[in-house]
């Protein structure tokens, strides 16, 4: 199924076409659930943080999570929109590969993954409850970062990927909108993704909570997505 998903990823998202793969990975691949261990979490973030110096851990974790979520979102949404099936990305059964700079580059699912047409929670609800919610809770527990920042990171990335997949055109992607929860029950207040973005009078979407990344040297802000920049402009 992973090959089916990769074949549907547009060239604009090619950098994340391999963000999810099948197999145990190399010897360094880390079970994501082990990040709940403070020592494992600190060791995992050490290479990433070394490039920026002694900054507030919450800022580093927010920026690190953006790489993590980008690798996750492209294959996950592609499978939902074009195949109508979620990938088996349960937090407790997924492994993580990092590059030399400590950035997440690929999530690995078991080779004996279940048939998700019947064995996994359907649609975006499955991704939210089975992976994103435990990921947000884990990061909050490890460094105290506000959950709304991480939900904002996830919402921005998912929104961008969905747009690249064609979901900005309601006529072309009505079924995809239903699967993603933009229509129907999931688009309600219980979905933290639905609360993470807001739209201005022109319809442009932006974060409700700043992701903090602009505080790192050499890292730009989110531009028009940044609520701080928007407040300055007003």
C-alpha positions as CSV (number, residue, x, y, z in Angstrom):
1,X,0.0,0.0,0.0
2,X,2.9,2.4,0.7
3,X,3.9,2.3,-3.0
4,X,0.3,3.1,-3.9
5,X,0.4,6.2,-1.7
6,X,3.8,7.4,-2.9
7,X,2.6,7.2,-6.5
8,X,-0.2,9.7,-5.7
9,X,2.0,12.3,-3.9
10,X,2.3,15.4,-6.2
11,X,5.8,16.7,-7.1
12,X,5.2,19.7,-4.9
13,X,5.3,17.4,-1.9
14,X,8.1,15.1,-3.2
15,X,10.4,15.8,-0.3
16,X,7.9,14.0,2.0
17,X,6.9,11.2,-0.4
18,X,8.9,8.7,1.7
19,X,7.8,10.1,5.0
20,X,6.1,6.8,5.9
21,X,7.6,3.4,5.0
22,X,7.1,-0.2,6.0
23,X,9.7,-2.1,8.0
24,X,11.8,-1.9,11.1
25,X,14.3,0.5,9.6
26,X,18.0,0.6,10.4
27,X,19.4,0.0,13.9
28,X,19.0,3.6,14.9
29,X,15.2,3.6,14.2
30,X,13.5,4.5,17.5
31,X,10.1,3.3,18.7
32,X,8.2,6.6,19.0
33,X,6.6,5.5,22.2
34,X,10.1,5.4,23.8
35,X,10.1,9.2,23.6
36,X,7.9,9.2,26.7
37,X,11.1,8.3,28.6
38,X,12.7,11.6,29.6
39,X,16.3,10.3,28.9
40,X,15.3,9.0,25.5
41,X,13.5,12.2,24.6
42,X,16.5,14.4,25.7
43,X,19.0,12.2,23.7
44,X,16.8,12.4,20.6
45,X,16.6,16.2,20.8
46,X,20.3,16.7,21.6
47,X,21.6,16.6,18.0
48,X,18.8,18.9,16.8
49,X,19.3,21.3,19.6
50,X,23.1,21.4,19.1
51,X,22.6,23.4,16.0
52,X,20.9,26.3,17.9
53,X,22.5,26.5,21.3
54,X,21.0,26.7,24.7
55,X,17.5,27.9,23.8
56,X,14.2,27.2,25.7
57,X,13.4,23.6,25.1
58,X,9.8,24.4,24.2
59,X,11.0,26.4,21.2
60,X,13.3,23.6,20.0
61,X,10.5,21.0,20.4
62,X,8.0,23.1,18.5
63,X,10.4,23.5,15.6
64,X,11.4,19.8,15.7
65,X,7.8,18.8,15.7
66,X,7.3,20.6,12.4
67,X,9.7,18.2,10.7
68,X,8.0,15.3,12.4
69,X,4.6,16.4,11.4
70,X,5.6,17.1,7.8
71,X,6.9,13.6,7.3
72,X,3.7,12.2,8.8
73,X,1.1,14.4,7.1
74,X,1.9,13.9,3.4
75,X,1.5,10.1,3.2
76,X,-1.3,10.1,5.8
77,X,-3.5,12.6,3.9
78,X,-2.6,11.2,0.5
79,X,-3.8,7.8,1.6
80,X,-7.0,9.3,2.9
81,X,-7.8,11.5,0.0
82,X,-6.9,9.3,-2.9
83,X,-7.3,5.8,-1.5
84,X,-10.0,6.4,1.1
85,X,-7.9,4.5,3.6
86,X,-5.9,5.6,6.7
87,X,-2.4,4.4,7.2
88,X,-1.7,2.3,10.4
89,X,0.1,5.1,12.2
90,X,-0.7,4.2,15.8
91,X,1.8,6.1,18.1
92,X,2.7,2.9,20.0
93,X,3.6,0.8,16.9
94,X,5.4,3.4,14.9
95,X,9.2,3.9,14.7
96,X,11.2,7.0,13.8
97,X,14.3,7.7,11.7
98,X,16.3,10.9,12.2
99,X,18.9,12.5,9.9
100,X,22.4,13.5,11.1
101,X,21.0,16.8,12.3
102,X,18.4,15.1,14.5
103,X,15.5,16.1,12.2
104,X,12.7,13.5,11.8
105,X,12.7,12.2,8.2
106,X,10.7,9.0,8.2
107,X,8.1,7.1,10.2
108,X,8.1,3.3,9.9
109,X,5.0,1.1,10.3
110,X,5.1,-2.7,10.9
111,X,5.5,-5.0,7.9
112,X,2.5,-7.0,9.2
113,X,0.3,-3.8,9.4
114,X,-3.4,-4.5,9.4
115,X,-5.8,-4.0,6.6
116,X,-7.0,-0.5,7.4
117,X,-10.1,-0.7,5.4
118,X,-11.6,-2.4,8.4
119,X,-8.9,-2.6,11.1
120,X,-8.1,1.1,11.9
121,X,-10.1,4.1,13.0
122,X,-11.4,5.8,9.9
123,X,-10.4,9.1,8.5
124,X,-8.7,12.0,10.2
125,X,-10.2,10.9,13.5
126,X,-7.8,7.9,13.5
127,X,-4.8,10.1,12.9
128,X,-5.8,12.6,15.6
129,X,-6.6,10.0,18.3
130,X,-4.1,7.3,17.5
131,X,-1.1,9.4,16.8
132,X,-1.4,13.2,17.1
133,X,-3.0,13.3,20.5
134,X,-0.4,11.0,22.2
135,X,2.4,12.9,20.4
136,X,1.1,16.2,21.7
137,X,0.7,14.8,25.2
138,X,4.2,13.3,25.1
139,X,5.8,16.6,24.1
140,X,3.9,18.6,26.7
141,X,4.9,16.1,29.4
142,X,8.6,16.2,28.4
143,X,9.1,20.0,28.1
144,X,5.9,21.8,29.1
145,X,5.1,23.2,25.7
146,X,1.5,24.4,25.3
147,X,-0.6,21.8,23.5
148,X,-2.2,24.6,21.4
149,X,1.2,25.3,19.8
150,X,1.6,21.7,18.6
151,X,-2.0,21.4,17.4
152,X,-1.3,24.6,15.5
153,X,1.8,23.1,13.9
154,X,-0.2,20.1,12.9
155,X,-3.1,22.1,11.6
156,X,-0.9,24.3,9.4
157,X,1.0,21.4,7.9
158,X,-2.2,19.3,7.3
159,X,-3.9,22.3,5.8
160,X,-1.0,23.0,3.4
161,X,-0.7,19.3,2.4
162,X,-4.4,19.1,1.8
163,X,-4.3,22.2,-0.4
164,X,-1.5,20.6,-2.5
165,X,-3.6,17.5,-2.9
166,X,-6.4,19.5,-4.3
167,X,-8.6,19.8,-1.3
168,X,-8.9,23.5,-1.7
169,X,-11.3,22.9,-4.6
170,X,-14.5,21.8,-2.9
171,X,-16.0,20.5,-6.2
172,X,-12.9,18.4,-6.9
173,X,-12.5,17.1,-3.4
174,X,-15.9,16.9,-1.6
175,X,-15.3,13.3,-0.7
176,X,-11.8,14.1,0.6
177,X,-13.3,17.0,2.7
178,X,-15.7,14.5,4.3
179,X,-12.9,12.0,5.1
180,X,-10.7,14.8,6.5
181,X,-13.5,16.0,8.8
182,X,-13.9,19.4,7.2
183,X,-17.6,18.5,6.9
184,X,-19.7,16.5,9.2
185,X,-19.0,15.5,12.8
186,X,-15.3,15.9,12.9
187,X,-15.4,19.6,12.1
188,X,-16.8,20.3,15.6
189,X,-15.2,21.9,18.7
190,X,-13.9,18.5,20.0
191,X,-11.4,18.4,17.2
192,X,-8.3,20.4,18.3
193,X,-7.2,20.9,14.7
194,X,-10.5,22.8,14.0
195,X,-9.6,25.3,16.8
196,X,-5.9,25.8,15.8
197,X,-6.4,28.1,12.8
198,X,-8.6,31.1,12.2
199,X,-9.4,33.2,9.1
200,X,-9.2,37.0,8.6
201,X,-11.7,39.1,6.7
202,X,-10.1,38.2,3.4
203,X,-10.4,34.5,4.2
204,X,-6.6,34.0,4.7
205,X,-5.9,31.4,7.4
206,X,-3.4,31.8,10.2
207,X,-2.4,30.3,13.5
208,X,-4.1,31.2,16.7
209,X,-0.9,30.5,18.7
210,X,2.6,31.4,17.7
211,X,4.9,28.4,17.0
212,X,7.9,30.3,18.5
213,X,10.3,29.2,15.7
214,X,11.3,32.8,14.9
215,X,13.2,32.9,18.2
216,X,15.8,30.5,16.8
217,X,18.8,32.0,15.0
218,X,18.4,31.8,11.2
219,X,14.9,30.5,11.3
220,X,12.2,32.8,9.7
221,X,8.8,33.3,11.1
222,X,5.7,31.7,9.5
223,X,5.0,35.0,7.7
224,X,1.4,35.5,6.9
225,X,0.5,32.5,9.1
226,X,2.1,34.0,12.2
227,X,-0.4,35.7,14.6
228,X,2.4,38.0,15.9
229,X,3.3,39.3,12.5
230,X,-0.4,39.8,11.7
231,X,-0.9,41.8,14.9
232,X,2.1,44.0,13.9
233,X,0.6,44.6,10.5
234,X,-2.7,45.7,12.0
